[in-house]
């Protein structure tokens, strides 16, 4: 009787492992999807003017919303002039666009044209 119970317990443990892995994959996929930032046209103008006037260094890496940037890419702190809604992010200037980046995951959140 003990042998049957041990065998059943081992079988349940083995069968539950793939279910945990699927849950982890789904969670990771959901984390990649971030809501777009709400940036008013006037705010976009302020942001673009700032990077041009201050001659912010241009990053040569390809920037894609939802994808992480390489560790060697230097993230810039968001200046106060851009407003409090963006302070939690960092940014890079690449290919004539400003990209907001989540500093924890290094994923690109939004690209300002």
MMTF fields as JSON, N, C-alpha, C and O atoms, coordinates in Angstrom:
{
  "mmtfVersion": "1.0.0",
  "mmtfProducer": "UNKNOWN",
  "numBonds": 451,
  "numAtoms": 452,
  "numGroups": 113,
  "numChains": 1,
  "numModels": 1,
  "chainsPerModel": [1],
  "groupsPerChain": [113],
  "chainIdList": ["A"],
  "bondAtomList": [4, 2, 8, 6, 12, 10, 16, 14, 20, 18, 24, 22, 28, 26, 32, 30, 36, 34, 40, 38, 44, 42, 48, 46, 52, 50, 56, 54, 60, 58, 64, 62, 68, 66, 72, 70, 76, 74, 80, 78, 84, 82, 88, 86, 92, 90, 96, 94, 100, 98, 104, 102, 108, 106, 112, 110, 116, 114, 120, 118, 124, 122, 128, 126, 132, 130, 136, 134, 140, 138, 144, 142, 148, 146, 152, 150, 156, 154, 160, 158, 164, 162, 168, 166, 172, 170, 176, 174, 180, 178, 184, 182, 188, 186, 192, 190, 196, 194, 200, 198, 204, 202, 208, 206, 212, 210, 216, 214, 220, 218, 224, 222, 228, 226, 232, 230, 236, 234, 240, 238, 244, 242, 248, 246, 252, 250, 256, 254, 260, 258, 264, 262, 268, 266, 272, 270, 276, 274, 280, 278, 284, 282, 288, 286, 292, 290, 296, 294, 300, 298, 304, 302, 308, 306, 312, 310, 316, 314, 320, 318, 324, 322, 328, 326, 332, 330, 336, 334, 340, 338, 344, 342, 348, 346, 352, 350, 356, 354, 360, 358, 364, 362, 368, 366, 372, 370, 376, 374, 380, 378, 384, 382, 388, 386, 392, 390, 396, 394, 400, 398, 404, 402, 408, 406, 412, 410, 416, 414, 420, 418, 424, 422, 428, 426, 432, 430, 436, 434, 440, 438, 444, 442, 448, 446],
  "bondOrderList": [1, 1, 1, 1, 1, 1, 1, 1, 1, 1, 1, 1, 1, 1, 1, 1, 1, 1, 1, 1, 1, 1, 1, 1, 1, 1, 1, 1, 1, 1, 1, 1, 1, 1, 1, 1, 1, 1, 1, 1, 1, 1, 1, 1, 1, 1, 1, 1, 1, 1, 1, 1, 1, 1, 1, 1, 1, 1, 1, 1, 1, 1, 1, 1, 1, 1, 1, 1, 1, 1, 1, 1, 1, 1, 1, 1, 1, 1, 1, 1, 1, 1, 1, 1, 1, 1, 1, 1, 1, 1, 1, 1, 1, 1, 1, 1, 1, 1, 1, 1, 1, 1, 1, 1, 1, 1, 1, 1, 1, 1, 1, 1],
  "groupList": [{"groupName": "UNK", "atomNameList": ["N", "CA", "C", "O"], "elementList": ["N", "C", "C", "O"], "formalChargeList": [0, 0, 0, 0], "bondAtomList": [1, 0, 2, 1, 3, 2], "bondOrderList": [1, 1, 2], "singleLetterCode": "X", "chemCompType": "L-PEPTIDE LINKING"}],
  "groupTypeList": [0, 0, 0, 0, 0, 0, 0, 0, 0, 0, 0, 0, 0, 0, 0, 0, 0, 0, 0, 0, 0, 0, 0, 0, 0, 0, 0, 0, 0, 0, 0, 0, 0, 0, 0, 0, 0, 0, 0, 0, 0, 0, 0, 0, 0, 0, 0, 0, 0, 0, 0, 0, 0, 0, 0, 0, 0, 0, 0, 0, 0, 0, 0, 0, 0, 0, 0, 0, 0, 0, 0, 0, 0, 0, 0, 0, 0, 0, 0, 0, 0, 0, 0, 0, 0, 0, 0, 0, 0, 0, 0, 0, 0, 0, 0, 0, 0, 0, 0, 0, 0, 0, 0, 0, 0, 0, 0, 0, 0, 0, 0, 0, 0],
  "groupIdList": [1, 2, 3, 4, 5, 6, 7, 8, 9, 10, 11, 12, 13, 14, 15, 16, 17, 18, 19, 20, 21, 22, 23, 24, 25, 26, 27, 28, 29, 30, 31, 32, 33, 34, 35, 36, 37, 38, 39, 40, 41, 42, 43, 44, 45, 46, 47, 48, 49, 50, 51, 52, 53, 54, 55, 56, 57, 58, 59, 60, 61, 62, 63, 64, 65, 66, 67, 68, 69, 70, 71, 72, 73, 74, 75, 76, 77, 78, 79, 80, 81, 82, 83, 84, 85, 86, 87, 88, 89, 90, 91, 92, 93, 94, 95, 96, 97, 98, 99, 100, 101, 102, 103, 104, 105, 106, 107, 108, 109, 110, 111, 112, 113],
  "secStructList": [7, 2, 2, 2, 2, 2, 2, 2, 2, 2, 2, 2, 2, 2, 2, 2, 2, 2, 2, 2, 2, 2, 2, 2, 2, 2, 2, 2, 2, 2, 2, 2, 7, 7, 7, 7, 7, 7, 7, 7, 2, 2, 2, 2, 2, 2, 2, 2, 2, 2, 2, 2, 2, 6, 6, 7, 7, 3, 3, 7, 1, 7, 7, 7, 6, 6, 1, 5, 7, 7, 6, 6, 1, 7, 7, 3, 3, 7, 7, 4, 4, 4, 7, 4, 4, 4, 6, 6, 3, 3, 3, 3, 3, 3, 6, 6, 3, 3, 3, 3, 3, 3, 6, 6, 6, 7, 5, 3, 3, 3, 3, 3, 7],
  "xCoordList": [0.812, 0.0, 0.862, 0.579, 1.937, 2.83, 3.486, 3.675, 3.834, 4.491, 3.555, 4.013, 2.292, 1.325, 1.2, 1.175, 1.122, 1.011, 2.257, 2.146, 3.44, 4.682, 4.766, 5.201, 4.349, 4.357, 3.382, 3.704, 2.218, 1.225, 1.734, 1.559, 2.352, 2.887, 3.997, 4.056, 4.868, 5.949, 5.385, 5.879, 4.357, 3.729, 3.095, 3.233, 2.415, 1.812, 2.896, 2.733, 3.987, 5.081, 5.694, 5.978, 5.902, 6.496, 5.552, 5.998, 4.276, 3.313, 3.054, 2.626, 3.296, 3.031, 4.157, 3.934, 5.352, 6.485, 6.221, 6.482, 5.723, 5.459, 4.441, 4.547, 3.472, 2.474, 3.123, 2.763, 4.068, 4.76, 5.585, 5.619, 6.246, 7.054, 6.179, 6.583, 5.003, 4.106, 3.653, 3.558, 3.379, 2.971, 4.078, 3.806, 5.323, 6.447, 6.567, 6.821, 6.397, 6.5, 5.406, 5.676, 4.198, 3.098, 3.366, 3.126, 3.859, 4.162, 5.222, 5.093, 6.259, 7.322, 6.77, 7.131, 5.912, 5.33, 4.483, 4.549, 3.693, 2.852, 3.678, 3.251, 4.861, 5.707, 6.241, 6.53, 6.384, 6.927, 5.964, 6.38, 4.679, 3.68, 3.465, 2.965, 3.843, 3.646, 2.711, 2.768, 1.851, 0.969, 1.786, 2.766, 1.4, 2.147, 2.005, 0.991, 3.027, 2.968, 2.06, 1.99, 1.386, 0.55, 1.387, 1.625, 1.829, 2.683, 1.976, 1.765, 1.617, 0.919, 1.861, 3.077, 1.313, 2.156, 3.079, 4.234, 2.578, 3.396, 4.576, 5.689, 4.32, 5.374, 6.414, 7.609, 5.977, 6.908, 7.852, 9.04, 7.325, 8.144, 9.208, 10.363, 8.823, 9.763, 10.881, 12.053, 10.514, 11.492, 12.469, 13.683, 11.944, 12.811, 13.734, 14.917, 13.196, 14.014, 15.151, 16.279, 14.857, 15.861, 17.052, 18.202, 16.778, 17.898, 18.702, 19.906, 18.058, 18.775, 19.631, 20.811, 19.033, 19.762, 20.907, 21.956, 20.717, 21.739, 22.744, 23.693, 22.535, 23.41, 23.632, 24.762, 22.522, 22.547, 23.24, 22.976, 24.122, 24.824, 23.849, 22.832, 24.182, 23.343, 23.801, 24.991, 22.838, 23.103, 23.02, 22.108, 23.94, 23.969, 23.165, 23.019, 22.649, 21.898, 20.483, 19.881, 19.971, 18.594, 17.64, 17.813, 16.636, 15.694, 14.322, 13.761, 13.785, 12.484, 11.632, 12.076, 10.415, 9.51, 9.271, 8.957, 9.428, 9.23, 10.49, 10.502, 11.553, 12.813, 13.804, 13.802, 14.656, 15.645, 16.844, 17.171, 17.486, 18.721, 19.896, 19.793, 20.995, 22.204, 22.716, 22.491, 23.392, 23.918, 24.911, 25.022, 25.625, 26.62, 26.02, 26.734, 24.72, 24.053, 23.808, 23.182, 24.3, 24.143, 22.771, 22.419, 22.007, 20.687, 20.818, 21.523, 20.138, 20.189, 19.029, 17.932, 19.252, 18.13, 17.2, 17.654, 15.915, 14.927, 15.02, 14.936, 15.191, 15.286, 13.935, 12.88, 13.983, 12.769, 11.868, 10.647, 12.441, 11.649, 10.616, 9.624, 10.837, 9.928, 8.686, 7.721, 8.706, 7.539, 7.655, 8.477, 6.825, 6.902, 6.432, 6.79, 5.645, 5.127, 6.214, 5.997, 7.378, 8.432, 9.621, 10.569, 9.587, 10.745, 11.142, 12.303, 10.218, 10.54, 11.334, 11.866, 11.416, 12.107, 13.47, 13.815, 14.229, 15.458, 15.215, 14.19, 16.156, 15.957, 17.272, 18.355, 17.149, 18.284, 17.83, 16.64, 18.813, 18.538, 19.175, 20.396, 18.332, 18.823, 18.06, 16.833, 18.792, 18.179, 17.143, 16.05, 17.503, 16.656, 15.343, 14.358, 15.331, 14.163, 14.598, 15.708, 13.707, 13.936, 13.163, 11.97, 13.849, 13.213, 13.208, 14.258, 12.024, 11.909, 12.159, 11.664, 12.946, 13.383, 13.08, 13.308, 12.568, 12.378, 13.766, 14.369, 14.294, 15.663, 15.826, 16.933, 14.756, 14.846, 15.006, 15.782, 14.278, 14.318, 15.11, 15.462, 15.396, 16.08, 15.248, 15.782, 13.957, 13.06, 12.609, 12.353, 12.522, 12.047, 10.532, 9.819, 10.047, 8.633, 7.921, 6.815, 8.565, 7.935, 9.016, 10.094, 8.735, 9.648, 8.923, 7.81, 9.578, 9.023, 9.6, 10.817, 8.713, 9.167, 9.6, 10.012],
  "yCoordList": [-1.186, 0.0, 1.259, 2.217, 1.247, 2.396, 2.611, 3.751, 1.529, 1.609, 2.286, 3.093, 1.982, 2.59, 4.084, 4.894, 4.451, 5.86, 6.636, 7.747, 6.067, 6.734, 6.886, 7.922, 5.852, 5.909, 6.97, 7.717, 7.049, 8.046, 9.458, 10.369, 9.642, 10.959, 11.372, 12.531, 10.447, 10.754, 11.108, 12.026, 10.391, 10.667, 12.059, 12.777, 12.442, 13.771, 14.847, 15.857, 14.649, 15.632, 15.792, 16.915, 14.703, 14.755, 15.442, 16.246, 15.144, 15.732, 17.209, 17.919, 17.695, 19.099, 20.02, 21.227, 19.519, 20.346, 21.076, 22.278, 20.442, 21.19, 22.311, 23.351, 22.121, 23.159, 24.39, 25.514, 24.204, 25.34, 26.067, 27.298, 25.351, 25.985, 26.809, 27.904, 26.333, 27.093, 28.375, 29.422, 28.299, 29.495, 30.536, 31.723, 30.105, 31.028, 31.672, 32.873, 30.926, 31.465, 32.499, 33.559, 32.212, 33.149, 34.428, 35.517, 34.324, 35.506, 36.353, 37.577, 35.739, 36.467, 37.189, 38.34, 36.547, 37.164, 38.356, 39.395, 38.236, 39.337, 40.527, 41.667, 40.295, 41.381, 42.204, 43.387, 41.631, 42.342, 43.38, 44.341, 43.19, 44.099, 45.217, 44.978, 46.428, 47.587, 48.551, 48.717, 49.184, 50.16, 51.331, 51.735, 51.877, 53.02, 54.235, 54.407, 55.058, 56.291, 57.287, 57.313, 58.081, 59.124, 60.399, 61.045, 60.751, 61.921, 62.894, 62.603, 64.045, 65.07, 65.643, 65.641, 66.136, 66.724, 67.836, 67.927, 68.666, 69.739, 69.159, 69.683, 68.075, 67.419, 66.788, 66.831, 66.211, 65.633, 66.7, 66.443, 67.896, 69.0, 69.383, 69.613, 69.453, 69.782, 68.741, 69.09, 67.468, 66.38, 66.452, 66.386, 66.587, 66.635, 67.855, 67.751, 69.007, 70.222, 70.027, 70.451, 69.386, 69.163, 68.363, 68.768, 67.235, 66.389, 67.055, 66.823, 67.876, 68.568, 69.698, 69.82, 70.516, 71.651, 71.214, 71.856, 70.146, 69.673, 68.724, 68.276, 68.43, 67.511, 66.208, 65.795, 65.587, 64.312, 63.271, 63.209, 62.451, 61.433, 60.492, 60.082, 60.168, 59.291, 57.848, 57.541, 56.976, 55.548, 54.9, 55.203, 54.032, 53.388, 52.097, 51.5, 51.667, 50.409, 50.579, 51.647, 49.513, 49.517, 49.493, 48.699, 50.362, 50.499, 50.02, 50.537, 49.019, 48.437, 48.398, 47.897, 48.923, 48.915, 47.469, 46.597, 47.24, 45.91, 45.091, 44.074, 45.502, 44.755, 45.422, 46.646, 44.63, 45.216, 45.774, 45.317, 46.765, 47.313, 46.581, 46.082, 46.519, 45.855, 46.558, 47.754, 45.821, 46.363, 47.503, 48.401, 47.478, 48.52, 49.85, 50.849, 49.873, 51.116, 51.947, 51.473, 53.182, 54.054, 54.721, 55.416, 54.494, 55.092, 56.454, 56.593, 57.45, 58.81, 59.03, 58.524, 59.782, 60.117, 61.12, 61.986, 61.001, 61.907, 63.253, 63.301, 64.346, 65.667, 66.135, 65.703, 67.01, 67.518, 68.239, 68.214, 68.879, 69.634, 68.764, 69.278, 67.481, 66.582, 66.246, 65.702, 66.565, 66.334, 65.105, 64.226, 65.04, 63.958, 62.599, 61.572, 62.565, 61.296, 60.392, 59.191, 60.951, 60.182, 59.892, 59.229, 60.373, 60.269, 58.826, 58.568, 57.898, 56.5, 55.815, 54.724, 56.444, 55.863, 56.495, 57.496, 55.91, 56.492, 56.631, 56.181, 57.252, 57.395, 57.261, 57.389, 57.003, 57.029, 57.802, 57.894, 58.349, 59.07, 58.256, 58.108, 57.726, 56.843, 57.113, 57.211, 57.231, 57.386, 58.517, 58.36, 59.654, 60.842, 60.622, 61.319, 59.66, 59.384, 59.271, 58.831, 59.673, 59.483, 58.247, 58.124, 57.331, 56.093, 56.057, 56.17, 55.899, 55.732, 54.268, 53.368, 54.044, 52.7, 52.452, 53.318, 51.268, 50.843, 50.472, 49.525, 51.192, 50.905, 49.542, 49.004, 48.973, 47.658, 46.523, 45.595, 46.594, 45.523, 45.914, 45.057, 47.226, 47.8, 47.659, 47.787, 47.398, 47.291, 48.686, 49.57, 48.847, 50.097, 50.152, 49.23, 51.226, 51.395, 52.165, 51.808, 53.225, 54.115, 54.83, 55.122, 55.107, 55.869, 57.138, 57.085, 58.281, 59.58, 59.968, 60.044, 60.214, 60.606, 62.044, 62.543],
  "zCoordList": [0.0, 0.0, 0.0, -0.719, 0.83, 0.865, -0.486, -0.91, -1.165, -2.473, -3.48, -4.29, -3.447, -4.371, -4.083, -5.01, -2.812, -2.444, -2.86, -3.379, -2.64, -3.035, -4.555, -5.058, -5.276, -6.736, -7.23, -8.153, -6.644, -7.042, -6.733, -7.543, -5.586, -5.216, -6.179, -6.588, -6.543, -7.483, -8.851, -9.506, -9.287, -10.579, -10.604, -11.594, -9.549, -9.461, -9.502, -10.186, -8.787, -8.771, -10.158, -10.576, -10.872, -12.21, -13.193, -14.011, -13.128, -14.057, -13.791, -14.702, -12.587, -12.281, -12.725, -12.81, -13.013, -13.431, -14.745, -14.799, -15.808, -17.029, -16.841, -17.49, -15.977, -15.741, -15.12, -15.47, -14.209, -13.609, -14.661, -14.661, -15.548, -16.587, -17.512, -17.904, -17.877, -18.738, -18.056, -18.697, -16.781, -16.054, -16.086, -16.269, -15.91, -15.945, -17.315, -17.4, -18.372, -19.724, -19.962, -20.526, -19.55, -19.733, -18.969, -19.491, -17.739, -16.942, -17.626, -17.665, -18.164, -18.846, -20.062, -20.306, -20.824, -22.009, -21.617, -22.273, -20.571, -20.133, -19.682, -19.866, -19.091, -18.63, -19.795, -19.611, -20.978, -22.123, -22.665, -23.311, -22.406, -22.937, -21.92, -20.821, -22.291, -21.426, -22.121, -23.339, -21.346, -21.979, -22.513, -21.887, -23.653, -24.187, -23.273, -22.595, -23.269, -22.496, -23.206, -24.435, -22.443, -23.012, -23.067, -22.046, -24.272, -24.448, -25.381, -26.558, -24.843, -25.627, -26.685, -26.493, -27.803, -28.858, -28.341, -28.757, -27.451, -26.887, -26.099, -26.158, -25.364, -24.589, -25.51, -25.215, -26.607, -27.593, -28.13, -28.324, -28.368, -28.856, -27.829, -28.187, -26.562, -25.487, -25.419, -25.282, -25.514, -25.439, -26.612, -26.415, -27.825, -29.007, -28.966, -29.291, -28.569, -28.487, -27.489, -27.74, -26.356, -25.317, -25.862, -25.689, -26.514, -26.967, -28.076, -28.187, -28.896, -29.974, -29.395, -29.723, -28.538, -27.969, -27.06, -27.035, -26.328, -25.38, -26.038, -25.396, -27.286, -28.038, -27.266, -27.009, -26.911, -26.19, -27.065, -28.266, -26.488, -27.279, -27.996, -27.437, -29.228, -30.038, -29.844, -29.919, -29.595, -29.44, -30.819, -31.588, -31.133, -32.443, -32.495, -33.561, -31.367, -31.299, -31.85, -31.737, -32.442, -32.942, -31.753, -30.829, -31.779, -30.675, -31.129, -32.095, -30.417, -30.757, -29.488, -28.455, -29.567, -28.419, -27.974, -28.783, -26.667, -26.094, -25.987, -25.295, -26.65, -26.616, -25.666, -25.536, -24.998, -24.083, -24.85, -25.946, -24.25, -24.79, -24.156, -23.036, -24.864, -24.365, -23.11, -22.922, -22.272, -21.017, -21.248, -20.413, -22.357, -22.6, -23.064, -23.149, -23.365, -23.756, -22.497, -21.549, -22.491, -21.332, -21.36, -22.313, -20.295, -20.171, -19.494, -18.495, -20.042, -19.511, -18.545, -18.781, -17.453, -16.562, -17.241, -17.99, -16.98, -17.562, -16.838, -15.61, -17.588, -16.951, -16.395, -16.86, -15.408, -14.769, -15.76, -15.608, -16.769, -17.746, -18.46, -18.975, -18.493, -19.21, -18.401, -18.937, -17.121, -16.288, -15.408, -15.665, -14.358, -13.374, -13.896, -13.32, -14.964, -15.476, -16.031, -16.188, -16.33, -16.996, -16.087, -16.508, -14.856, -13.955, -13.637, -13.319, -13.715, -13.386, -14.493, -14.289, -15.66, -16.803, -17.027, -16.399, -17.917, -18.451, -19.945, -20.456, -20.644, -22.082, -22.83, -22.257, -24.112, -25.04, -26.278, -26.58, -26.979, -28.221, -29.332, -29.387, -30.224, -31.287, -32.573, -32.57, -33.664, -34.985, -35.007, -35.551, -34.411, -34.377, -33.609, -33.852, -32.69, -31.859, -30.402, -30.102, -29.506, -28.079, -27.664, -27.942, -26.996, -26.547, -25.024, -24.392, -24.437, -22.99, -22.658, -23.336, -21.586, -21.22, -19.746, -18.901, -19.449, -18.064, -17.535, -18.04, -16.53, -16.078, -15.422, -15.4, -14.888, -14.244, -15.24, -15.011, -16.339, -17.343, -18.583, -19.393, -18.736, -19.9, -21.171, -22.273, -21.034, -22.189, -22.629, -21.811, -23.942, -24.516, -24.325, -24.721, -23.721, -23.421, -24.524, -24.929, -25.005, -25.971, -26.782, -26.263, -28.032, -28.886, -29.326, -29.85, -29.101, -29.474, -30.827, -30.995, -31.793, -33.131, -33.162, -34.21]
}
